[in-house]
Amino acid sequence: MNFEVSEGRLYLRRSPEEKQPILSRLARIEGQVRGLRQMVENDRYCGEELQQATAITAALREVSLLVLQDHLKAGIENAAALLREEQGSEEGVKLAVAEITTLLRAVLKQ
C-alpha cells in the first residue's frame, strides 16, 4: 500500500485491488440502507427495522476497522522509515503516533 504524508497527515493511496474489499462492503451497506428505507415506507414491524438498522451499524463498524487497519499498517511503515532516517526521526515518530492515537479515539467512540 502506498501513502504520502502531507502537513502531518498520512494519506493512503490504495490500488484498485486494495480498495475493493471496502467498496464491496459499502455497496452492501447501501443495499441494506435502501432495504431499511423500504421497510419504513411499508410500515414493517419495528423489530425487523431495528434488526436491519443494527446490521447496518455493525457493517459500518467493519468498514471503519478495515480503514483503520490500512492506516495503522501505513502509519507503522512510516514511523519505521522515520526511525531509519537520521534527521527529524523522533519528531516524525511522535507525529505518526499522535495521528494514529487520534484515529483510534475516533473508532473507539463508535
SERO-74975 format. One record per residue: z, y, x of N, C-alpha, C in turn. Coordinates in steps of 0.1 Angstrom, whole numbers, plus 5000, padded with zeros to 4 digits. Each point is the difference from the previous one (the first is absolute). Layout:
N
ZYXZYXZYX/...
***
This chain:
110
500049885008500050124992500050125009/499250104997499950125007500950114994/500450095008500850114994499850125009/500450114995500050135008501350074997/500550085009501250084998499550155000/500450074989499750144999501250074995/500450115007501250084996501249914997/500249905008501249914999499949904989/498949994994499849904989499049895004/500249884996499149895004499149974988/498750015002499049974990499349875003/500049914991499449875001498550014998/499249935008498650004998499649854998/500249954988499849864997498549974999/499749885004498649954998499949964985/498749984995499949954986500749874998/500149915010500749884998501550024999/500550095007501450035000500450074987/499150084994500350074987499949904988/499349905002499749914988501249954993/501049955007501249954992500750104992/500050125005500750114993499150044988/498750025003499150044989499949904989/500149875003500049894990501250014991/501250025007501250024992500050124991/499450115005499950124992499149984988/498949935002499149974989500749914989/500849915005500749914990501050094993/500750095006501050094994499350094990/498850055003499250084990499849924987/499649875002499849924988501349984992/501149985007501349994994500450124992/499750125006500350124993499250024988/498749975001499150004988500549914989/500549885004500549904991501350064993/500850065007501250064995499750114990/499050085004499650114991499549944986/499249905001499549934988501249954991/500949945007501249944993500750114993/500250125006500750114993499150054989/498750025002499150044989500049914988/500249875003499949904989501449964995/501050085004501449974995500549865002/499849955012500549875004501550005001/500549885000501549995001500550065013/501150084999500550085011500449915012/500449884997500449915011498849975009/498849984993498849975008499650125008/500150124994499750125007500950025012/501349984998500950015012499749905011/499649884996499749895009498850055009/499050054993498850055007500350125009/500950094996500450115008500849965012/500849904999500749945011499149935010/499049944995499049935009499250115008/499750114993499350115007500950065011/501250024997501050055010500149915012/500149874997500149915011498750005009/498950014993498750005007499950125009/500450124995500050125008500949995012/501249944998500949985011499449915011/499249904996499349925010499050085008/499350094993499050095006500750095011/501250054995500850085010500449925012/500349884998500449925012498849975009/498949984994498849975008499750135009/500050114994499850135007501050025010/501349974997501050025010499949905011/499649884998499849905010498950055010/498950054995498950055008500550125009/500850094993500450125007501149965011/500849914997501049955010499349945012/499049924998499349945011499450115008/499350094994499450115008501050085007/501150034993501150085006500649945012/500249874999500649935012499050005011/498749974997499050015011499950145006/500150104992500050145005501250025009/501249964996501250025007500049935014/499449874999499949935013499050075009/498950054995499150075009500650125006/500950084992500650115005501049975011/500749884998501049965011499349965013/498749964999499349965012499550135007/499950114993499550125006501250065008/499850085009501150065008500450144994/499150074994500450144996500250004984/501150054996500250034986500449874992/500249895007500249884992501350004992/501150055005501250004992499950084988/499450125001499850084988499149944990/498949945005499049944991500649884993/500849925007500749894993501050054990/500750105002500950064990499350044988/498850065002499250044988499549884992/499549905008499649884993501149934992/501249995005501149944993500450094988/500050135002500350094989499049984988/498849995003499049984990500249874993/500249895007500249874994501350004991/501050075005501250014992499850074987/499250115001499650074987499349914990/499149935005499249904992500949904994/500949945008501049904995500850064989/500550125002500850074990499350014986/498750045001499250014988499849874993/499849895008499849874993501349954995/501150025007501349954995500550074987/499550124998500350074987499449944988/499049925002499349944988501049914992/
***
